[in-house]
Amino acid sequence: MCIAKLLSLALLLVSATAAAQTRPAPEAATGRLQKTETLARHEMVVAANPLAAQAGLDILHRGGSAIDAAIAVQMMLNLVEPQSSGIGGGALILYWDARQKLLYAYDGRETAPAAARPSRFLNPDGTPMDFRKAVIGGRSVGVPGVLRALELAHQAHGRLDWGQDFQPAIAAAAAGFAVSPRLHELLSQDSVLPQDPVARALFYQPDGQALPVGALLRNPDLAETLRRIATDGADAFYRGPIAEAIVAAVRGHPTNPGDMTDADLANYHAAVRPAVCGSFRLLRICGFGPPSSGGIATLQILGILQALGPAKPGPVTPQDIHLYSEAARLAFADRDAYVADPDFVRVPVDGLIDPAYLAGRARLIDPQHSMGHAEPGEPPGRRGMAPPIGFGPSEHGTSHVSIIDRDGNALSMTTTIESAFGSHLLVGGFLLNNQLTDFSFLPERNGSAVVNRVEAGKRPRSSMSPTILFDATGHLYGVAGSPGGSVIINYVTGSLWLMIDKGYAPLAAISLPHFGSRNGLTELEADAPISWESALEAMGHKVRRLEMTSGLHVIMRGPQGWIGAADPRREGVALGD
C-alpha cells in the first residue's frame, strides 16, 4: 500500500475516533466515580491518585521529562497508595524517546533470592501451600526492582537532578496527606496489617480502627528513606542500613521467614529488554515482552481478531464479546505454556505474534459456539523446545502511570507490590512485595518442569501490560495500561479494541463493563447487561460475573491534542495543559 493511502486511512481512523469522542461515556455504575475526559495540548499525567498525578505534572512544569515525572509519581504513590506499589516492589517501564525515535523497555521485575528452590511453595507432603499463607511474611518477598529500573531510565532520559524528582513525596510524607476512601476501605478490610505494631501506629487509630477518610497520615520513616535515596541514589536502598533492614524483616518473620541476603540486594540489576511490537489495523502497538506475558497476549488477541475480519464500528454486541473471548482463550493458552523469564526459558516471541500463526489460530474459532477451553498452539520457533507446561496462580493488584511530556516523550509504567499491602512487611515506611507468589507453586506437572517454576535469580511471569501506540507514519498515538493481575491483559486489550475497532472514545471504552476469558469461564463485570450473559450462554459460554476493579489510565491523540482518561472504578485522574 502506498504511503499516501496509508496517510489517508490513518486520518480516517483519527476522524472516526474524534467523532466517537462526542458520545458520552456510559452512566457510571454504583460505586464508580463520575469522571470526564481531560484535554491537553502539551503534556499529560494520568495516575491512580490526584496527589501523585499533580506531583508528576509539577515536575513537568519544572522542565522535567516523562521519566522525571514518573519518578515523582511513583514516590508519591508509595505514600498515598501504599497498598498497590512502591520502592519495595517492581515495575515494567516502556519509554518512547521522541528525539531518538527509539522505544526502550526497562525491566524492574523482582527476582528470587539466590537460595530459592522450585519447592519453595510446597508443603512437606508435596501439595501447594495455601496462597494466603504463602503471601504473608518473608517467603514471598522478591528482591525489589523499581528503583533500579527508574534509575536506569533516568540516566538515559532524565533532565532534572535525580534528587529533585523525590522532593514532592518527601514533603508530603513529612507534612502528611488526607487518607482517601479507597485506602481507608482497604485498611479496614485487612486483618493482618493491624497486628504489626509499626503498621498499626502508622495506619490505624488507638482503638484499632483504620484511619478515617480525610484523616492526616504522616509517614516520617518514608520521608527519611526517600531523603537517603534522593541524596545517594538507588545504592542507598540496595546497600547499607535500608538493605540490612529489609533482610532482617524478611528473614525474621516469626512464622513464614524468607532467605533473602544482603548479596541478593547488592547484586540486583534492572534489564533493558526488546519491546514487543506488531500491527493492528493501521496502528503499531508495542508492549512489554517476557518476563511479562502482557505484550504478547495483547498482540495475539488483536491479531486473531484482525484475522477474523474488518473492524465493525458501533455498540458492543454479544457476538463481539464471543469473538473477543475466544481470541483471549487462545492467547492465554499460549501464555501459560510458553511465557516465563527469558533468561531461563526460551520463549518463541516472534512465532507467537506471527500473523500467519495467528490466522491459523483464528480458524479454530467457531463464530456461533464457544470452544470452552483452548490448547496451546505450535508457533514458529517452537521446534526443539521442551514440551510446553504452564501452570501457576494469577497475579493480583498493581498501579499504572501514563505520561506524555511537551517534547513528545512518552512513558507507560505498570508498577506493583503484588497483592494489596504485599507481604505485609513494613520497613522504613514502605511495604515489601509478595511477588514470588507469581511463580507456579507446583514446579512439575505430569513429570515435566513448569516454565514459571521458582528458580534462583529468576523473575516471575507477569501480566503487566504497559502499552504505547504509534500511527501509520510512526508518530506517537497513545499510551495505555492498567492494574488488575492476570485480568490486566483483557482490561488493556479490550479497551484498545473498543477504541480502535468499535470507535469508542477513551473514557467510554474504559468505563464499559469488562468482558473476556482467561481460558476458563467467560468473565463479565458484575454490572454487565443481562442480555450479554443470556446471549453468550446460548452460544455455549459458561459465564461468571465478578468485580473487576481495573485502573485503566489512557492518553490518546485527538483532533485538538491529547485526550486523557482515568478509570472511574478507582481514584485516578488525568491532569495536563
C-alpha positions as CSV (number, residue, x, y, z in Angstrom):
1,M,0.0,0.0,0.0
2,C,1.4,3.4,-0.9
3,I,2.3,5.9,1.8
4,A,-0.4,8.4,0.6
5,K,-3.1,5.8,1.0
6,L,-1.8,4.9,4.4
7,L,-1.9,8.5,5.5
8,S,-5.4,8.9,4.2
9,L,-6.6,5.8,6.1
10,A,-4.8,7.0,9.2
11,L,-6.6,10.3,9.0
12,L,-9.9,8.5,8.6
13,L,-9.1,6.5,11.8
14,V,-8.4,9.7,13.7
15,S,-11.6,11.2,12.4
16,A,-13.6,8.2,13.5
17,T,-12.1,8.4,17.0
18,A,-12.8,12.1,17.2
19,A,-16.4,11.5,16.2
20,A,-16.8,8.9,18.8
21,Q,-15.4,11.3,21.4
22,T,-18.5,13.3,21.2
23,R,-20.5,10.4,22.6
24,P,-21.0,10.5,26.4
25,A,-19.4,7.8,28.5
26,P,-21.9,5.2,29.8
27,E,-23.5,6.1,33.1
28,A,-21.2,5.0,35.9
29,A,-22.2,2.0,37.9
30,T,-22.8,2.3,41.7
31,G,-19.6,2.9,43.5
32,R,-17.8,4.4,40.4
33,L,-16.6,7.9,40.4
34,Q,-18.1,10.3,37.8
35,K,-15.3,11.5,35.6
36,T,-14.7,13.4,32.4
37,E,-12.0,13.3,29.8
38,T,-9.1,15.7,30.0
39,L,-7.8,17.6,27.0
40,A,-4.2,18.8,26.9
41,R,-2.2,20.3,24.1
42,H,1.3,19.9,25.5
43,E,1.7,17.4,28.4
44,M,-0.3,15.0,30.5
45,V,0.0,12.7,33.5
46,V,-2.6,10.0,34.4
47,A,-2.1,8.3,37.7
48,A,-4.0,6.5,40.4
49,N,-4.2,9.3,42.9
50,P,-4.7,13.1,42.4
51,L,-1.7,13.9,44.6
52,A,0.5,11.6,42.5
53,A,-0.7,13.0,39.2
54,Q,-0.1,16.6,40.4
55,A,3.4,15.7,41.6
56,G,4.2,14.4,38.1
57,L,2.7,17.5,36.4
58,D,4.6,19.8,38.7
59,I,7.9,18.1,37.7
60,L,6.9,18.5,34.0
61,H,6.3,22.2,34.7
62,R,9.8,22.5,36.1
63,G,11.3,21.2,32.9
64,G,11.4,17.5,33.7
65,S,11.0,14.8,31.2
66,A,8.4,12.0,31.3
67,I,10.8,9.8,33.3
68,D,11.4,12.6,35.8
69,A,7.7,12.9,36.2
70,A,7.3,9.1,36.6
71,I,9.8,9.1,39.5
72,A,7.8,11.8,41.3
73,V,4.6,9.9,40.6
74,Q,5.9,6.6,41.9
75,M,7.3,8.1,45.1
76,M,4.0,9.8,45.8
77,L,2.1,6.7,45.1
78,N,4.3,4.8,47.6
79,L,3.0,7.3,50.2
80,V,-0.7,7.8,49.3
81,E,-1.5,4.4,47.7
82,P,0.8,2.0,49.7
83,Q,-1.4,-1.0,49.1
84,S,-0.5,-1.1,45.4
85,S,3.1,-0.1,44.6
86,G,6.3,1.4,45.9
87,I,10.0,1.1,46.3
88,G,9.5,-2.3,47.9
89,G,8.2,-3.7,44.7
90,G,8.9,-3.8,40.9
91,A,7.9,-2.1,37.7
92,L,7.9,-2.5,33.9
93,I,8.6,0.7,32.0
94,L,8.1,1.4,28.3
95,Y,9.7,4.7,27.3
96,W,9.4,6.5,23.9
97,D,12.3,8.8,23.3
98,A,10.9,11.3,20.8
99,R,14.3,12.8,19.8
100,Q,16.0,9.4,19.2
101,K,12.7,7.9,17.9
102,L,13.5,4.8,19.9
103,L,11.4,2.7,22.3
104,Y,13.0,1.4,25.4
105,A,11.7,-1.3,27.8
106,Y,13.2,-1.2,31.3
107,D,12.6,-4.4,33.3
108,G,12.5,-3.8,37.1
109,R,10.7,-7.0,37.9
110,E,11.7,-8.6,41.2
111,T,14.0,-11.6,41.4
112,A,14.0,-14.7,43.5
113,P,16.8,-14.8,46.1
114,A,19.9,-17.0,45.4
115,A,18.7,-19.5,47.9
116,A,15.3,-20.0,46.3
117,R,14.4,-23.5,45.1
118,P,11.5,-24.9,43.0
119,S,9.9,-26.4,46.1
120,R,9.6,-23.0,47.8
121,F,5.8,-23.0,48.0
122,L,5.2,-26.7,48.7
123,N,4.0,-28.2,51.9
124,P,6.0,-31.2,53.4
125,D,3.6,-33.6,51.7
126,G,4.3,-32.0,48.3
127,T,1.0,-30.2,48.0
128,P,0.9,-26.4,47.2
129,M,0.8,-24.1,50.2
130,D,-2.4,-22.1,50.8
131,F,-1.9,-18.9,48.8
132,R,-2.7,-16.5,51.6
133,K,-0.3,-18.3,54.0
134,A,2.4,-18.1,51.4
135,V,1.9,-14.4,50.9
136,I,2.2,-13.1,54.4
137,G,5.8,-13.0,55.6
138,G,9.3,-13.2,54.2
139,R,8.9,-16.3,52.0
140,S,7.0,-14.4,49.3
141,V,9.3,-11.3,49.1
142,G,11.3,-10.9,45.9
143,V,14.3,-8.6,45.5
144,P,12.7,-5.2,44.7
145,G,13.5,-3.7,41.3
146,V,11.6,-0.5,40.8
147,L,14.3,1.9,42.0
148,R,17.0,0.3,39.8
149,A,14.7,0.4,36.7
150,L,13.8,4.1,37.4
151,E,17.5,4.9,37.9
152,L,18.5,3.2,34.7
153,A,15.8,5.0,32.7
154,H,16.6,8.3,34.4
155,Q,20.3,8.0,33.5
156,A,19.3,7.8,29.8
157,H,16.3,10.2,29.7
158,G,16.2,12.3,32.8
159,R,16.5,16.1,32.6
160,L,16.3,17.1,36.3
161,D,18.6,16.0,39.1
162,W,17.5,12.6,40.5
163,G,17.0,14.1,44.0
164,Q,14.7,16.8,42.7
165,D,12.2,14.2,41.5
166,F,11.8,12.9,45.1
167,Q,11.0,16.3,46.7
168,P,7.2,16.3,46.3
169,A,6.9,12.9,48.0
170,I,9.4,13.8,50.7
171,A,7.5,17.0,51.6
172,A,4.1,15.2,51.6
173,A,5.4,12.3,53.7
174,A,6.7,14.7,56.3
175,A,3.7,17.1,56.3
176,G,1.0,14.4,55.9
177,F,-1.8,13.8,53.4
178,A,-5.6,13.1,53.7
179,V,-6.5,9.4,53.7
180,S,-8.5,8.6,50.6
181,P,-11.7,6.5,50.6
182,R,-10.0,3.6,48.8
183,L,-7.1,3.5,51.2
184,H,-9.5,3.6,54.2
185,E,-11.6,0.8,52.8
186,L,-8.6,-1.5,52.1
187,L,-7.1,-0.8,55.5
188,S,-10.5,-1.6,57.1
189,Q,-10.7,-4.9,55.3
190,D,-7.2,-6.1,56.2
191,S,-6.9,-8.3,59.3
192,V,-3.1,-8.8,59.2
193,L,-1.7,-5.3,59.0
194,P,-3.0,-4.1,62.3
195,Q,-1.2,-7.0,64.0
196,D,2.2,-5.3,63.2
197,P,2.9,-2.6,65.8
198,V,4.6,-0.3,63.4
199,A,1.9,-0.6,60.7
200,R,-0.8,-0.2,63.4
201,A,0.8,3.0,64.6
202,L,1.0,4.3,61.0
203,F,-2.3,3.3,59.5
204,Y,-4.7,2.8,62.5
205,Q,-6.2,4.6,65.4
206,P,-5.5,3.6,69.0
207,D,-8.7,1.5,69.1
208,G,-7.5,-0.5,66.1
209,Q,-9.9,1.1,63.5
210,A,-8.4,2.3,60.2
211,L,-7.7,6.0,59.9
212,P,-10.9,7.6,58.7
213,V,-11.3,9.2,55.3
214,G,-9.7,12.7,55.4
215,A,-7.5,11.9,58.4
216,L,-4.0,13.3,58.2
217,L,-1.5,10.5,57.7
218,R,2.2,11.3,58.2
219,N,5.0,8.9,57.3
220,P,8.2,10.3,58.7
221,D,10.0,7.0,58.2
222,L,9.3,7.0,54.5
223,A,10.3,10.7,54.3
224,E,13.7,9.7,55.8
225,T,14.1,6.7,53.4
226,L,13.4,8.9,50.4
227,R,15.8,11.6,51.6
228,R,18.6,9.0,51.6
229,I,17.8,7.7,48.2
230,A,17.4,11.2,46.8
231,T,20.8,12.1,48.1
232,D,22.8,8.9,47.5
233,G,20.9,7.3,44.6
234,A,19.5,3.8,44.4
235,D,22.6,2.4,46.1
236,A,21.2,3.8,49.3
237,F,18.4,1.2,49.0
238,Y,20.4,-1.8,47.8
239,R,23.3,-1.4,50.2
240,G,23.7,-0.2,53.8
241,P,21.1,0.3,56.5
242,I,18.0,0.2,54.4
243,A,19.1,-3.1,52.7
244,E,20.0,-4.5,56.1
245,A,16.6,-3.6,57.5
246,I,14.9,-5.3,54.5
247,V,16.9,-8.5,55.0
248,A,16.2,-8.5,58.7
249,A,12.4,-8.2,58.2
250,V,12.4,-10.9,55.5
251,R,14.4,-13.4,57.5
252,G,13.0,-12.5,60.9
253,H,9.3,-13.2,60.2
254,P,8.2,-15.4,63.1
255,T,6.1,-17.9,61.1
256,N,7.0,-17.6,57.4
257,P,10.6,-16.4,57.1
258,G,12.4,-15.8,53.8
259,D,16.0,-16.3,52.8
260,M,17.0,-13.0,51.1
261,T,20.5,-11.8,51.8
262,D,22.5,-8.6,51.6
263,A,24.1,-10.0,48.5
264,D,20.8,-10.6,46.8
265,L,20.0,-6.8,47.1
266,A,23.5,-5.7,46.2
267,N,23.6,-7.8,43.1
268,Y,20.2,-6.9,41.7
269,H,20.2,-5.2,38.3
270,A,17.4,-3.9,36.1
271,A,17.4,-5.1,32.5
272,V,16.8,-3.4,29.1
273,R,14.5,-5.7,27.1
274,P,13.3,-5.6,23.5
275,A,9.8,-4.2,23.2
276,V,7.3,-6.5,21.6
277,C,5.6,-4.7,18.6
278,G,3.0,-5.6,16.0
279,S,0.5,-4.1,13.7
280,F,-3.3,-3.9,14.3
281,R,-5.3,-2.2,11.6
282,L,-3.4,1.0,10.8
283,L,-1.6,1.3,14.2
284,R,1.6,-0.1,15.5
285,I,1.1,-1.4,19.1
286,C,4.1,-2.0,21.4
287,G,4.1,-3.7,24.7
288,F,6.4,-5.4,27.2
289,G,7.9,-8.8,26.4
290,P,9.0,-11.6,28.7
291,P,9.1,-11.9,31.7
292,S,5.7,-10.2,31.1
293,S,3.1,-12.1,29.1
294,G,1.1,-8.9,28.5
295,G,2.6,-7.6,25.3
296,I,2.5,-10.9,23.5
297,A,-1.1,-11.7,24.7
298,T,-2.3,-8.3,23.6
299,L,-0.9,-8.7,20.1
300,Q,-2.2,-12.2,19.9
301,I,-5.7,-11.3,20.8
302,L,-5.8,-8.3,18.4
303,G,-4.0,-10.3,15.7
304,I,-6.6,-13.0,15.9
305,L,-9.5,-10.5,15.8
306,Q,-7.9,-8.9,12.8
307,A,-7.7,-12.2,11.0
308,L,-11.4,-12.7,11.7
309,G,-12.3,-9.8,9.5
310,P,-12.5,-6.0,9.2
311,A,-13.5,-3.6,12.0
312,K,-17.2,-3.2,12.7
313,P,-17.7,0.1,14.5
314,G,-20.7,0.6,16.7
315,P,-22.0,-0.6,20.1
316,V,-20.6,-3.8,21.5
317,T,-22.8,-6.9,20.9
318,P,-22.8,-10.4,22.4
319,Q,-21.3,-11.6,19.1
320,D,-18.4,-9.2,19.6
321,I,-17.8,-10.5,23.1
322,H,-18.0,-14.1,21.9
323,L,-15.2,-13.5,19.3
324,Y,-13.1,-11.5,21.7
325,S,-13.4,-14.1,24.5
326,E,-12.4,-16.9,22.1
327,A,-9.4,-15.0,20.9
328,A,-8.4,-14.4,24.5
329,R,-8.7,-18.1,25.3
330,L,-6.2,-18.9,22.6
331,A,-3.8,-16.2,23.8
332,F,-4.0,-17.3,27.4
333,A,-3.4,-21.0,26.4
334,D,-0.1,-19.9,24.7
335,R,0.7,-17.5,27.6
336,D,0.5,-20.3,30.2
337,A,2.5,-22.7,28.0
338,Y,5.4,-20.6,26.7
339,V,6.0,-17.4,28.6
340,A,8.4,-17.1,31.5
341,D,11.7,-15.3,32.3
342,P,13.6,-15.2,29.0
343,D,16.9,-15.6,31.0
344,F,15.7,-19.1,32.0
345,V,13.3,-20.2,29.3
346,R,13.5,-19.8,25.5
347,V,10.3,-18.0,24.6
348,P,9.3,-18.1,20.8
349,V,8.2,-14.5,20.9
350,D,8.3,-13.9,17.1
351,G,6.4,-17.1,16.4
352,L,3.7,-16.3,18.9
353,I,2.9,-13.0,17.2
354,D,3.5,-14.1,13.6
355,P,0.4,-13.1,11.5
356,A,0.3,-16.4,9.7
357,Y,0.3,-18.3,13.0
358,L,-2.4,-16.0,14.4
359,A,-4.5,-16.5,11.3
360,G,-4.3,-20.2,11.9
361,R,-5.4,-19.8,15.5
362,A,-8.3,-17.7,14.3
363,R,-9.6,-20.5,12.2
364,L,-10.1,-22.5,15.4
365,I,-12.9,-20.1,16.4
366,D,-16.5,-21.2,15.7
367,P,-18.5,-17.9,15.0
368,Q,-21.5,-19.4,16.8
369,H,-20.2,-21.6,19.6
370,S,-17.6,-21.3,22.3
371,M,-14.7,-23.7,22.4
372,G,-14.7,-23.6,26.2
373,H,-11.1,-24.3,26.6
374,A,-8.2,-23.8,24.2
375,E,-5.0,-25.8,23.9
376,P,-1.6,-24.1,23.2
377,G,-0.6,-23.9,19.6
378,E,2.7,-24.7,17.8
379,P,4.1,-21.3,16.9
380,P,7.1,-20.9,14.5
381,G,10.3,-21.3,16.5
382,R,8.8,-23.8,18.9
383,R,10.8,-26.7,17.4
384,G,13.5,-28.0,19.7
385,M,11.8,-26.7,22.9
386,A,10.8,-28.8,25.8
387,P,7.1,-29.7,25.9
388,P,5.1,-26.6,26.9
389,I,4.0,-26.8,30.5
390,G,2.4,-23.8,32.1
391,F,0.7,-23.5,35.5
392,G,0.5,-21.1,38.3
393,P,-1.6,-18.7,40.3
394,S,-2.9,-15.4,38.9
395,E,-1.2,-12.2,39.7
396,H,-3.1,-9.6,41.7
397,G,-3.0,-5.8,42.3
398,T,-0.8,-3.1,40.8
399,S,-0.9,0.6,39.7
400,H,-0.4,2.2,36.3
401,V,1.1,5.5,35.2
402,S,0.7,7.1,31.7
403,I,2.7,10.2,30.9
404,I,3.4,12.4,27.8
405,D,5.7,15.4,28.1
406,R,5.8,18.5,25.9
407,D,8.6,17.2,23.8
408,G,6.6,14.1,22.8
409,N,8.4,11.7,25.1
410,A,6.0,9.1,26.5
411,L,6.0,6.7,29.4
412,S,3.8,3.7,30.2
413,M,4.7,2.2,33.6
414,T,2.9,-0.6,35.4
415,T,4.2,-0.9,39.0
416,T,3.3,-3.3,41.8
417,I,3.9,-4.9,45.2
418,E,1.6,-7.7,44.0
419,S,-1.3,-8.3,46.5
420,A,-2.9,-5.5,48.5
421,F,-0.2,-4.4,51.0
422,G,2.2,-7.0,49.5
423,S,3.8,-9.3,52.1
424,H,2.6,-7.0,54.9
425,L,6.2,-6.4,56.0
426,L,6.8,-2.7,56.7
427,V,10.4,-1.4,56.5
428,G,11.5,2.2,56.5
429,G,7.9,3.4,55.9
430,F,7.3,1.3,52.8
431,L,5.8,-2.2,52.3
432,L,7.7,-5.2,50.8
433,N,6.2,-7.1,47.9
434,N,4.9,-10.7,47.8
435,Q,5.9,-11.0,44.1
436,L,7.4,-14.5,44.4
437,T,3.8,-15.9,44.7
438,D,3.5,-15.1,41.0
439,F,5.6,-18.2,40.4
440,S,3.9,-21.5,39.9
441,F,3.6,-23.2,43.3
442,L,3.9,-26.6,41.6
443,P,7.4,-27.0,39.9
444,E,6.4,-30.0,37.9
445,R,3.3,-31.2,36.1
446,N,2.9,-34.7,34.6
447,G,6.6,-35.2,35.0
448,S,7.7,-32.1,33.1
449,A,9.1,-28.9,34.5
450,V,6.7,-25.9,34.6
451,V,8.1,-22.9,32.8
452,N,7.2,-20.5,35.5
453,R,8.6,-22.5,38.4
454,V,10.7,-20.9,41.1
455,E,14.5,-20.7,40.4
456,A,17.3,-18.7,42.0
457,G,17.6,-15.3,40.4
458,K,14.5,-15.8,38.2
459,R,11.8,-13.2,37.6
460,P,8.2,-14.4,38.0
461,R,6.0,-14.2,35.0
462,S,3.8,-11.1,34.9
463,S,0.7,-10.0,33.1
464,M,1.6,-6.3,33.3
465,S,0.8,-4.7,30.0
466,P,2.2,-1.2,29.6
467,T,1.4,-0.2,26.0
468,I,2.4,2.6,23.6
469,L,0.8,3.1,20.3
470,F,2.0,4.7,17.0
471,D,0.1,5.7,13.9
472,A,0.9,4.6,10.3
473,T,3.5,7.3,10.0
474,G,5.4,6.3,13.1
475,H,4.2,9.2,15.3
476,L,3.1,8.7,18.9
477,Y,-0.6,7.9,19.0
478,G,-1.4,6.8,22.6
479,V,-0.3,5.4,26.0
480,A,-2.3,2.8,28.0
481,G,-2.1,0.4,30.9
482,S,-3.9,-0.9,34.0
483,P,-3.5,-2.8,37.2
484,G,-5.5,-5.9,37.9
485,G,-3.4,-9.1,37.9
486,S,-3.8,-11.5,35.1
487,V,-7.0,-9.7,34.0
488,I,-4.8,-6.7,33.1
489,I,-4.4,-8.4,29.7
490,N,-8.2,-8.2,29.0
491,Y,-8.6,-4.8,30.6
492,V,-5.9,-3.2,28.3
493,T,-6.6,-5.2,25.2
494,G,-10.3,-5.0,25.4
495,S,-10.2,-1.2,25.8
496,L,-7.8,-0.8,22.9
497,W,-10.1,-2.9,20.7
498,L,-13.1,-0.8,21.7
499,M,-11.3,2.4,20.8
500,I,-9.7,1.2,17.5
501,D,-12.3,-1.2,16.1
502,K,-15.6,-0.1,17.7
503,G,-15.0,3.7,17.7
504,Y,-15.4,4.3,21.4
505,A,-13.9,7.4,23.0
506,P,-11.2,6.8,25.6
507,L,-13.5,7.3,28.7
508,A,-16.3,5.4,27.1
509,A,-14.0,2.5,26.3
510,I,-12.6,2.1,29.8
511,S,-16.0,2.7,31.5
512,L,-17.8,-0.1,29.6
513,P,-18.3,-3.2,31.7
514,H,-15.4,-5.6,31.2
515,F,-15.6,-9.0,29.5
516,G,-13.2,-11.7,28.3
517,S,-11.8,-15.1,29.2
518,R,-8.5,-16.4,30.7
519,N,-9.1,-19.7,29.0
520,G,-11.7,-20.8,31.6
521,L,-15.1,-19.3,32.2
522,T,-16.2,-16.3,30.2
523,E,-16.0,-13.4,32.6
524,L,-18.3,-10.4,32.7
525,E,-18.1,-7.5,35.1
526,A,-20.7,-7.6,37.8
527,D,-22.8,-4.7,36.3
528,A,-22.7,-6.0,32.7
529,P,-26.1,-6.2,30.9
530,I,-28.2,-9.3,31.5
531,S,-28.7,-9.6,27.7
532,W,-24.9,-10.2,27.2
533,E,-25.0,-13.1,29.6
534,S,-28.0,-14.8,28.2
535,A,-26.8,-14.5,24.6
536,L,-23.4,-15.8,25.5
537,E,-24.9,-18.8,27.3
538,A,-26.9,-19.6,24.2
539,M,-23.5,-19.8,22.4
540,G,-22.2,-22.3,24.9
541,H,-20.3,-20.0,27.2
542,K,-20.2,-20.7,30.9
543,V,-20.4,-17.2,32.3
544,R,-19.1,-15.9,35.6
545,R,-19.8,-12.4,36.9
546,L,-17.2,-10.8,39.1
547,E,-16.0,-7.4,40.4
548,M,-13.3,-6.0,38.1
549,T,-11.6,-3.0,39.7
550,S,-9.4,-2.1,36.8
551,G,-7.4,1.1,36.9
552,L,-7.0,1.9,33.2
553,H,-5.1,5.1,32.5
554,V,-5.2,6.1,28.9
555,I,-3.9,9.0,26.8
556,M,-4.9,9.1,23.1
557,R,-4.3,11.6,20.3
558,G,-7.4,13.6,19.4
559,P,-8.1,16.3,16.8
560,Q,-7.2,19.1,19.3
561,G,-4.4,17.5,21.4
562,W,-4.1,14.7,23.9
563,I,-7.2,13.1,25.5
564,G,-6.6,11.6,28.9
565,A,-9.0,9.3,30.8
566,A,-8.7,7.7,34.2
567,D,-10.8,4.6,35.2
568,P,-14.0,5.5,37.1
569,R,-13.6,2.4,39.2
570,R,-10.7,3.9,41.2
571,E,-9.4,7.3,42.4
572,G,-7.1,8.2,39.4
573,V,-7.1,11.4,37.5
574,A,-5.8,12.8,34.2
575,L,-4.0,16.2,34.5
576,G,-2.4,18.2,31.7
577,D,-2.1,21.5,30.0
